[in-house]
Amino acid sequence: MMDIKQLEDIALDQANAFGGKEQGLEREIDFKKFLKTKQIVVVSGVRRSGKSTLLRQISKKIDSFYYVNFDDERLINFKVEDFNNLLIVWKKQFSSKNILIDEIQNVFSWERFARRIHDEGYKIFIIGSNAKLLSSELATHLTGRYFKLELYPFSFREVLNFYNVKFDHLTSDAKAEIFKTFDDYLKNGGFPEYLKHQEAEFIKRAYEDIVYKDIITRFGIRETKPFRQLANFLFANFAKEISYNSLKNILDIKSAVSVKNYIGFLEESYLLFELYKYDFSIKKQLAADKKIYVIDNGMRNNVAFYFSEDRGRLLENMVFLELRRRGREIYYYKDKNECDFIIQDKGKIIEAFQVSQEINRSNEKREIDGLIGAMEQFNLKTGILLTENMEEERKIGKRKIKIMPVWKWLLG
């Protein structure tokens, strides 16, 4: 077990460092909901997305708290049994019923401690960077005791707030600023530190840290070169359909199972997401090709070369991420034609979205037919077609298509 004096020194150092850092831009989340509940609040998301900053914002809204960050080399040997000594250290300093824990996934069996002190009446806020690890532990040991919040890099609204661009009244001057900011956001994404310092090197370094620290080291991947090639290939070919077998052949990876596992590791670290094709048969759904989307357009464009023809896929990726932020259950639909996103709620498809940079003679029939096909299949009266700058409504039979700019939808 760790020495109490050592824990005391670390706790004091961390508390001072935590309190001295900037609060940053307040995120657009429901703080009242998470502060009011007695449940454990679990915040997960990709590294460098602002989770620790969010924790500081939460700390300013409560009277007192204990804090620990396990992304600290001095706590590398910390075990679950050391939590009791840590509680003693905290209680020696002052009394509180709030506990803030950063990078919790670095402590094996942490959920047992969280369950015990929650049942003792403590309010706990937990930060973590691994989706599957947190989900499995939460489901196993903390069922009914927690709320989960996935935090992403800044949304478009948050980027506008960061730059103090007003969007409540759409004057011509305001629109000019919005369009300028949108162009930058489309290509450079919303990682908070990039927005602050405008250094592309930050995004590259964040990607490398996640690949090595969170994936290769954590999962003990030996075939590092094929794994890295796969990650880079998926970032280059985002918003496209993939199959595990085709990737195995293209990249000369040992088996389709290895490809599936590698993609799973990338997804657990929030670097990318697999989107499933909707099918009434779960078996067919699992067997069908997947589509890949990535955590941030700026990270994508720094991992893979950016070409002007990528703009349509960047728009599509942006819409996918916003639907995730809004907590939607998303699929793509494909029959004779394809619809980019359909939304399921309580077992029923309730919305359909198509995304295209523009509608012109060469793509109009394909884009409209794909959206109408999904609307007819799921009996939807209205569908949404998101483009870069078009805005109109079309009636096709008994169905209505709302065509609107992505930027305006993002502000909704």
C-alpha positions as CSV (number, residue, x, y, z in Angstrom):
1,M,0.0,0.0,0.0
2,M,1.1,3.6,-0.6
3,D,2.5,5.6,2.3
4,I,0.0,8.1,3.8
5,K,2.7,10.9,3.9
6,Q,3.4,10.4,0.2
7,L,-0.4,10.5,-0.5
8,E,-0.6,13.6,1.5
9,D,2.1,15.4,-0.5
10,I,0.6,14.3,-3.8
11,A,-3.0,15.4,-2.7
12,L,-1.7,18.8,-1.7
13,D,0.3,19.3,-4.9
14,Q,-2.7,18.2,-7.1
15,A,-5.2,20.4,-5.2
16,N,-3.0,23.5,-5.7
17,A,-2.4,22.8,-9.4
18,F,-6.1,22.0,-10.0
19,G,-7.2,25.3,-8.4
20,G,-4.7,27.4,-10.2
21,K,-5.6,26.5,-13.7
22,E,-8.0,28.4,-16.1
23,Q,-11.7,27.6,-16.0
24,G,-12.0,27.9,-19.8
25,L,-15.2,28.4,-21.8
26,E,-18.2,27.0,-19.9
27,R,-19.4,24.0,-21.9
28,E,-23.0,23.8,-23.1
29,I,-24.2,21.0,-20.8
30,D,-26.9,20.8,-18.3
31,F,-24.9,21.6,-15.1
32,K,-28.0,21.8,-13.0
33,K,-29.1,18.3,-13.9
34,F,-25.7,16.8,-13.0
35,L,-25.3,18.8,-9.8
36,K,-28.8,18.1,-8.6
37,T,-28.7,14.3,-8.9
38,K,-27.4,12.1,-6.2
39,Q,-26.1,9.7,-8.8
40,I,-22.4,9.3,-9.7
41,V,-21.6,11.5,-12.7
42,V,-19.3,9.9,-15.2
43,V,-17.7,12.0,-17.9
44,S,-15.9,10.2,-20.7
45,G,-14.4,11.3,-24.0
46,V,-11.3,11.6,-26.1
47,R,-8.1,12.9,-24.4
48,R,-7.7,16.7,-24.7
49,S,-11.4,17.3,-25.3
50,G,-11.7,19.4,-22.1
51,K,-12.8,16.9,-19.5
52,S,-10.5,18.1,-16.8
53,T,-11.5,21.7,-17.6
54,L,-15.1,20.6,-17.2
55,L,-14.3,19.1,-13.8
56,R,-12.9,22.5,-12.8
57,Q,-16.1,24.2,-13.9
58,I,-18.1,21.8,-11.8
59,S,-15.8,22.4,-8.8
60,K,-16.7,26.1,-8.9
61,K,-20.4,25.3,-8.6
62,I,-20.1,23.2,-5.3
63,D,-19.1,24.4,-1.8
64,S,-16.1,22.0,-1.2
65,F,-14.6,18.9,-2.7
66,Y,-11.8,16.4,-2.6
67,Y,-9.7,16.0,-5.8
68,V,-7.4,13.4,-7.3
69,N,-5.9,12.9,-10.8
70,F,-4.6,9.4,-11.6
71,D,-2.8,10.6,-14.7
72,D,0.2,11.2,-12.4
73,E,3.3,9.1,-12.5
74,R,3.5,9.3,-8.7
75,L,0.3,7.3,-8.5
76,I,1.3,4.6,-11.0
77,N,1.3,2.0,-8.1
78,F,-2.0,3.2,-6.6
79,K,-4.3,0.2,-5.9
80,V,-8.0,0.2,-5.0
81,E,-7.0,-0.6,-1.3
82,D,-5.2,2.7,-1.2
83,F,-8.4,4.7,-1.5
84,N,-9.0,4.3,2.2
85,N,-5.7,6.0,3.0
86,L,-6.5,8.7,0.5
87,L,-9.9,9.3,2.3
88,I,-8.0,9.7,5.6
89,V,-5.6,12.2,4.0
90,W,-8.6,14.2,2.6
91,K,-10.5,14.1,5.9
92,K,-7.4,15.4,7.8
93,Q,-7.5,18.6,5.7
94,F,-11.3,19.4,5.9
95,S,-14.7,17.8,5.6
96,S,-16.6,17.4,2.3
97,K,-19.1,15.1,0.7
98,N,-18.0,15.8,-2.9
99,I,-15.2,13.9,-4.6
100,L,-13.7,14.7,-8.1
101,I,-11.6,12.0,-9.7
102,D,-9.7,12.4,-13.0
103,E,-8.5,9.6,-15.3
104,I,-10.2,6.9,-13.1
105,Q,-9.5,4.1,-15.6
106,N,-5.9,3.9,-14.5
107,V,-7.0,2.3,-11.2
108,F,-8.1,-1.4,-11.4
109,S,-11.4,-2.1,-9.7
110,W,-12.0,1.6,-8.9
111,E,-15.8,1.0,-9.3
112,R,-15.9,-1.0,-6.0
113,F,-14.7,2.1,-4.1
114,A,-17.0,4.4,-6.0
115,R,-20.0,2.2,-5.2
116,R,-19.1,2.0,-1.5
117,I,-18.7,5.8,-0.9
118,H,-21.7,6.6,-3.1
119,D,-23.8,4.4,-0.8
120,E,-22.2,6.3,2.2
121,G,-23.7,9.5,0.8
122,Y,-20.8,11.0,-1.2
123,K,-21.4,12.9,-4.4
124,I,-18.9,11.7,-7.0
125,F,-17.7,13.1,-10.3
126,I,-15.6,10.8,-12.4
127,I,-13.5,11.5,-15.5
128,G,-12.2,8.8,-17.9
129,S,-10.9,8.4,-21.4
130,N,-11.8,4.8,-22.3
131,A,-15.4,4.1,-23.4
132,K,-15.5,0.3,-23.1
133,L,-13.6,0.1,-19.9
134,L,-15.9,2.6,-18.2
135,S,-19.1,1.1,-19.7
136,S,-18.3,-2.5,-18.7
137,E,-17.4,-1.5,-15.1
138,L,-20.4,0.8,-14.8
139,A,-22.8,-1.8,-16.1
140,T,-21.3,-4.5,-13.8
141,H,-21.0,-2.7,-10.5
142,L,-22.7,0.7,-10.6
143,T,-26.1,-0.2,-12.3
144,G,-28.7,2.4,-11.4
145,R,-26.1,4.6,-9.6
146,Y,-24.7,6.8,-12.3
147,F,-25.4,9.3,-15.1
148,K,-23.0,9.2,-18.1
149,L,-22.0,12.2,-20.1
150,E,-19.8,11.9,-23.3
151,L,-17.7,15.0,-23.9
152,Y,-16.5,15.9,-27.4
153,P,-14.3,18.6,-28.7
154,F,-16.1,22.0,-29.0
155,S,-19.4,22.1,-30.9
156,F,-19.9,24.9,-33.5
157,R,-21.9,26.9,-31.0
158,E,-19.1,26.6,-28.4
159,V,-16.5,27.7,-31.0
160,L,-18.6,30.8,-31.8
161,N,-18.8,31.5,-28.0
162,F,-15.1,31.0,-27.7
163,Y,-14.5,33.6,-30.4
164,N,-17.3,35.9,-29.0
165,V,-19.2,35.6,-32.3
166,K,-22.8,36.5,-31.7
167,F,-25.5,34.3,-33.4
168,D,-28.7,35.3,-31.7
169,H,-29.4,38.0,-34.3
170,L,-28.4,37.1,-37.8
171,T,-27.4,40.5,-39.3
172,S,-25.2,40.6,-42.4
173,D,-22.2,41.4,-40.2
174,A,-23.0,38.5,-37.8
175,K,-23.5,36.1,-40.8
176,A,-20.1,37.1,-42.2
177,E,-18.4,36.2,-38.9
178,I,-20.4,33.0,-38.6
179,F,-19.4,31.9,-42.2
180,K,-15.8,32.7,-41.5
181,T,-15.8,30.8,-38.3
182,F,-17.7,27.9,-39.9
183,D,-15.0,27.5,-42.6
184,D,-12.3,27.3,-40.0
185,Y,-14.3,24.9,-37.8
186,L,-15.0,22.6,-40.8
187,K,-11.3,22.2,-41.6
188,N,-9.7,22.6,-38.1
189,G,-12.2,21.1,-35.7
190,G,-12.9,22.0,-32.1
191,F,-10.1,20.8,-29.8
192,P,-9.9,23.5,-27.1
193,E,-6.1,23.8,-27.0
194,Y,-5.9,24.1,-30.8
195,L,-8.5,26.9,-30.8
196,K,-6.5,28.6,-28.0
197,H,-3.0,28.4,-29.6
198,Q,-3.7,27.7,-33.3
199,E,-0.9,25.1,-33.5
200,A,-1.5,22.1,-35.7
201,E,1.4,20.3,-33.9
202,F,-0.9,20.1,-30.9
203,I,-3.4,18.0,-32.8
204,K,-0.8,15.7,-34.2
205,R,0.7,15.2,-30.8
206,A,-2.7,14.5,-29.2
207,Y,-3.3,11.8,-31.9
208,E,0.1,10.2,-31.3
209,D,-0.4,10.2,-27.5
210,I,-3.7,8.4,-27.9
211,V,-2.4,5.8,-30.3
212,Y,0.6,5.0,-28.2
213,K,-0.5,5.6,-24.6
214,D,-4.2,4.7,-24.7
215,I,-4.1,1.9,-27.3
216,I,-0.7,0.3,-28.2
217,T,0.6,0.3,-24.6
218,R,-2.7,-0.4,-22.8
219,F,-3.7,-3.3,-25.1
220,G,-0.2,-4.6,-25.6
221,I,-0.4,-4.5,-29.4
222,R,2.7,-6.1,-30.9
223,E,2.0,-5.5,-34.6
224,T,2.4,-1.7,-34.2
225,K,3.1,-1.0,-37.9
226,P,-0.1,-2.6,-39.3
227,F,-2.1,-1.1,-36.5
228,R,-0.9,2.4,-37.3
229,Q,-1.4,1.9,-41.0
230,L,-5.0,0.8,-40.3
231,A,-5.6,3.9,-38.1
232,N,-4.2,6.2,-40.7
233,F,-6.1,4.5,-43.5
234,L,-9.4,4.9,-41.7
235,F,-8.8,8.6,-41.0
236,A,-8.0,9.1,-44.7
237,N,-11.2,7.2,-45.8
238,F,-13.6,8.4,-43.2
239,A,-17.4,8.6,-44.0
240,K,-17.0,5.6,-46.3
241,E,-18.2,2.1,-46.0
242,I,-15.6,-0.5,-44.9
243,S,-15.5,-4.3,-44.4
244,Y,-13.1,-6.1,-42.1
245,N,-12.1,-8.5,-44.8
246,S,-11.3,-5.8,-47.4
247,L,-9.2,-3.9,-44.8
248,K,-7.4,-7.2,-44.0
249,N,-6.5,-7.6,-47.7
250,I,-5.6,-4.0,-48.4
251,L,-3.3,-3.6,-45.3
252,D,-2.0,-7.2,-45.2
253,I,-3.2,-7.7,-41.6
254,K,-3.3,-11.3,-40.3
255,S,-7.1,-11.7,-40.0
256,A,-10.4,-9.9,-40.2
257,V,-10.8,-10.6,-36.4
258,S,-7.6,-8.6,-35.8
259,V,-9.0,-5.7,-37.9
260,K,-12.2,-5.8,-35.9
261,N,-10.3,-5.8,-32.6
262,Y,-8.1,-2.9,-33.7
263,I,-11.1,-0.8,-34.8
264,G,-12.6,-1.6,-31.4
265,F,-9.5,-0.2,-29.6
266,L,-9.7,2.9,-31.7
267,E,-13.4,3.3,-30.9
268,E,-12.8,2.7,-27.1
269,S,-10.4,5.6,-27.1
270,Y,-12.9,7.8,-29.0
271,L,-10.6,8.4,-32.0
272,L,-13.3,7.1,-34.3
273,F,-16.8,5.6,-34.5
274,E,-18.4,2.7,-36.4
275,L,-21.8,3.4,-37.8
276,Y,-24.0,0.4,-38.4
277,K,-26.3,-0.1,-41.3
278,Y,-29.9,-0.3,-40.1
279,D,-31.6,-3.6,-40.5
280,F,-34.6,-5.2,-38.8
281,S,-32.4,-8.3,-38.4
282,I,-29.7,-7.7,-35.8
283,K,-27.6,-10.5,-37.4
284,K,-27.7,-8.8,-40.8
285,Q,-26.9,-5.5,-39.1
286,L,-23.7,-6.9,-37.5
287,A,-22.6,-8.6,-40.8
288,A,-23.1,-5.5,-43.0
289,D,-20.4,-3.0,-43.9
290,K,-19.9,-0.3,-41.4
291,K,-19.2,3.4,-42.0
292,I,-16.3,5.2,-40.2
293,Y,-16.5,8.7,-38.7
294,V,-13.7,10.4,-36.7
295,I,-13.6,12.4,-33.5
296,D,-12.6,15.7,-35.0
297,N,-12.2,17.2,-38.5
298,G,-9.0,19.0,-37.5
299,M,-7.4,15.8,-36.2
300,R,-8.5,14.0,-39.4
301,N,-6.9,16.7,-41.6
302,N,-3.6,16.5,-39.7
303,V,-3.4,12.7,-39.8
304,A,-4.4,12.4,-43.5
305,F,-3.9,14.9,-46.3
306,Y,-6.7,17.3,-46.9
307,F,-8.1,17.7,-50.4
308,S,-10.8,20.1,-51.5
309,E,-13.0,17.2,-52.5
310,D,-13.0,16.1,-48.9
311,R,-15.2,19.0,-48.0
312,G,-18.5,17.1,-48.4
313,R,-17.2,14.3,-46.2
314,L,-16.1,16.8,-43.6
315,L,-19.6,18.2,-43.5
316,E,-21.0,14.7,-43.1
317,N,-18.6,14.0,-40.3
318,M,-19.5,17.3,-38.6
319,V,-23.2,16.3,-38.7
320,F,-22.5,12.9,-37.3
321,L,-20.6,14.3,-34.4
322,E,-23.3,16.8,-33.6
323,L,-25.9,14.0,-33.6
324,R,-23.7,12.1,-31.2
325,R,-23.5,15.2,-29.0
326,R,-27.2,15.4,-29.0
327,G,-27.4,11.9,-27.7
328,R,-29.0,10.4,-30.8
329,E,-29.0,6.7,-31.7
330,I,-27.7,6.8,-35.2
331,Y,-27.7,4.3,-38.2
332,Y,-27.2,4.7,-41.9
333,Y,-29.9,3.3,-44.3
334,K,-29.2,1.6,-47.6
335,D,-31.6,-0.1,-50.1
336,K,-31.6,1.0,-53.7
337,N,-30.1,4.3,-52.6
338,E,-28.5,5.5,-49.4
339,C,-29.6,7.8,-46.6
340,D,-26.7,9.1,-44.5
341,F,-28.3,9.1,-41.1
342,I,-31.5,7.8,-39.6
343,I,-32.4,8.3,-35.9
344,Q,-34.0,5.6,-33.7
345,D,-35.8,6.4,-30.5
346,K,-37.4,3.7,-28.4
347,G,-37.2,1.2,-31.2
348,K,-38.8,3.5,-33.8
349,I,-37.1,5.5,-36.6
350,I,-38.1,9.1,-36.1
351,E,-35.8,11.2,-38.3
352,A,-33.8,11.0,-41.5
353,F,-30.9,13.2,-42.6
354,Q,-29.0,13.5,-45.9
355,V,-25.8,15.5,-46.1
356,S,-24.3,16.9,-49.3
357,Q,-22.0,19.8,-50.0
358,E,-24.4,21.0,-52.6
359,I,-27.3,19.8,-54.7
360,N,-26.7,20.0,-58.5
361,R,-27.7,18.2,-61.7
362,S,-25.2,15.4,-61.2
363,N,-26.3,14.4,-57.6
364,E,-29.8,15.7,-57.1
365,K,-31.7,12.5,-58.0
366,R,-29.3,10.3,-55.9
367,E,-29.5,12.5,-52.8
368,I,-33.2,13.1,-53.0
369,D,-34.1,9.5,-53.8
370,G,-31.9,8.3,-50.9
371,L,-33.7,10.5,-48.4
372,I,-37.2,9.8,-49.8
373,G,-36.5,6.1,-49.7
374,A,-35.7,6.2,-46.0
375,M,-38.8,8.4,-45.4
376,E,-41.0,5.9,-47.2
377,Q,-39.5,2.9,-45.5
378,F,-40.1,4.4,-42.0
379,N,-43.2,6.4,-42.8
380,L,-41.7,9.8,-42.1
381,K,-43.5,12.9,-43.3
382,T,-40.5,15.2,-43.1
383,G,-36.8,14.7,-44.0
384,I,-33.8,17.0,-43.6
385,L,-31.2,17.6,-46.3
386,L,-28.2,19.5,-45.0
387,T,-26.0,21.4,-47.5
388,E,-23.3,24.0,-47.3
389,N,-25.5,27.0,-48.1
390,M,-28.9,26.0,-49.7
391,E,-32.1,26.7,-47.9
392,E,-35.6,25.8,-49.2
393,E,-38.5,23.4,-48.8
394,R,-39.7,20.9,-51.3
395,K,-42.9,18.8,-51.4
396,I,-42.6,15.4,-53.0
397,G,-46.0,13.8,-53.0
398,K,-47.2,13.8,-49.4
399,R,-43.6,14.2,-48.0
400,K,-41.7,17.4,-47.3
401,I,-37.9,17.9,-47.5
402,K,-36.3,20.7,-45.6
403,I,-33.1,21.8,-47.2
404,M,-31.0,23.9,-44.9
405,P,-27.3,25.0,-44.3
406,V,-25.3,22.8,-41.9
407,W,-24.2,25.9,-40.0
408,K,-27.8,26.9,-39.3
409,W,-28.8,23.4,-38.2
410,L,-25.8,23.3,-35.9
411,L,-27.1,26.4,-34.1
412,G,-30.5,24.9,-33.6
